[in-house]
Amino acid sequence: MKVLVFGYSDNPERYSYLAANLLSEYSHEVIKFSPRLDDFQSLAIAVDTITLYVNKDISDKFSTILLNIKCRRIIFNPGTENKVLEEKFKNLGVEVIQGCTLVMLKTSQF
């Protein structure tokens, strides 16, 4: 399954880094995106899942870009909660999950 890690960091102590590695270990195709470093044009993609690793201020700033990504579901990891964005995804028919990607993977809920 193709998964976008939105808010990826190459710092091994960050959860987005750990999630990207664990997703790869579970044989998922991982697309890493850092809003600080990457070109937004590269997000004209379709993925099964977006797993979010940015706070509300950053997700608000990139909400139009996020909402234009074709996906089946989005995971709001702890600390990324954004009620307005969650509702917009729900209105598009996207499954919205408030959970931890790492826990979901390790407990076969992903």
C-alpha positions as MATLAB code, in Angstrom:
seq = 'MKVLVFGYSDNPERYSYLAANLLSEYSHEVIKFSPRLDDFQSLAIAVDTITLYVNKDISDKFSTILLNIKCRRIIFNPGTENKVLEEKFKNLGVEVIQGCTLVMLKTSQF';
ca = [
       0.000    0.000    0.000;
       1.239    3.506   -0.799;
       1.531    5.721    2.295;
       2.426    9.406    2.498;
       4.284   10.397    5.670;
       3.424   14.104    5.760;
       5.816   15.877    8.108;
       8.669   13.422    7.688;
      11.935   14.127    9.498;
      15.252   12.395    8.930;
      15.964   12.708   12.664;
      15.973    9.117   14.035;
      14.399   10.345   17.279;
      11.250   11.678   15.558;
       8.107    9.582   15.299;
       7.729   10.339   11.599;
      11.151    8.794   10.975;
      10.259    5.713   13.023;
       6.913    5.377   11.253;
       8.448    5.643    7.772;
      10.958    2.919    8.632;
       8.347    0.638   10.182;
       6.010    1.131    7.229;
       8.850    0.070    4.926;
       9.554   -2.960    7.112;
       5.897   -3.933    6.691;
       6.398   -3.708    2.903;
       4.420   -0.512    2.346;
       5.509    1.939   -0.333;
       6.482    5.048    1.622;
       6.483    8.591    0.283;
       8.266   10.969    2.666;
       7.338   14.634    2.639;
       8.752   17.452    4.736;
       6.832   20.737    4.382;
      10.055   22.612    5.200;
      12.221   20.947    2.566;
      10.218   19.359   -0.221;
       8.581   20.785   -3.328;
       4.792   20.936   -3.019;
       4.360   20.002   -6.680;
       5.557   16.509   -5.789;
       2.299   16.020   -3.891;
       0.120   15.745   -6.988;
      -0.263   12.069   -6.154;
      -2.712    9.400   -5.116;
      -2.026    7.284   -2.037;
      -3.984    4.853    0.064;
      -3.127    6.564    3.347;
      -1.792    9.885    4.595;
      -0.213    9.690    8.038;
       0.115   13.163    9.473;
       3.074   14.337   11.587;
       2.581   18.108   11.705;
       0.764   20.332   14.175;
      -2.510   22.136   13.474;
      -0.841   25.379   12.349;
       1.159   23.568    9.683;
      -1.739   21.372    8.550;
      -3.897   24.511    8.274;
      -1.220   26.128    6.111;
      -1.121   23.062    3.822;
      -4.799   22.107    4.026;
      -5.551   22.814    0.355;
      -2.603   20.682   -0.726;
      -3.547   17.889    1.693;
      -7.197   17.909    0.615;
      -6.176   17.623   -3.044;
      -4.258   14.398   -2.439;
      -6.388   11.443   -3.469;
      -6.505    9.047   -0.520;
      -8.714    6.470    1.166;
      -7.844    7.487    4.730;
      -5.857    9.922    6.818;
      -4.322    9.209   10.218;
      -4.017   12.118   12.648;
      -1.223   10.971   14.951;
      -1.070   12.283   18.553;
      -0.399   16.015   18.537;
      -1.740   16.547   15.012;
      -5.438   16.876   15.844;
      -7.285   19.388   13.650;
     -11.097   19.201   13.881;
     -11.771   21.492   10.904;
      -9.428   19.560    8.610;
     -10.810   16.251    9.870;
     -14.346   17.348    8.951;
     -13.228   18.461    5.497;
     -11.693   15.038    4.863;
     -14.854   13.320    6.123;
     -16.941   15.447    3.749;
     -14.764   14.144    0.900;
     -15.543   10.577    1.947;
     -12.074    9.957    3.394;
     -11.809    7.728    6.462;
     -10.407    9.814    9.330;
      -8.539    8.086   12.140;
      -7.160    9.637   15.310;
      -4.484    7.167   16.267;
      -0.825    6.282   16.245;
       0.592    4.774   13.070;
       3.297    2.956   15.031;
       0.779    1.317   17.372;
      -1.568    0.510   14.502;
       1.229   -1.261   12.628;
       2.436   -3.224   15.635;
      -1.082   -4.356   16.555;
      -2.172   -5.320   13.013;
      -4.707   -2.462   12.834;
      -3.063   -0.661    9.936;
];
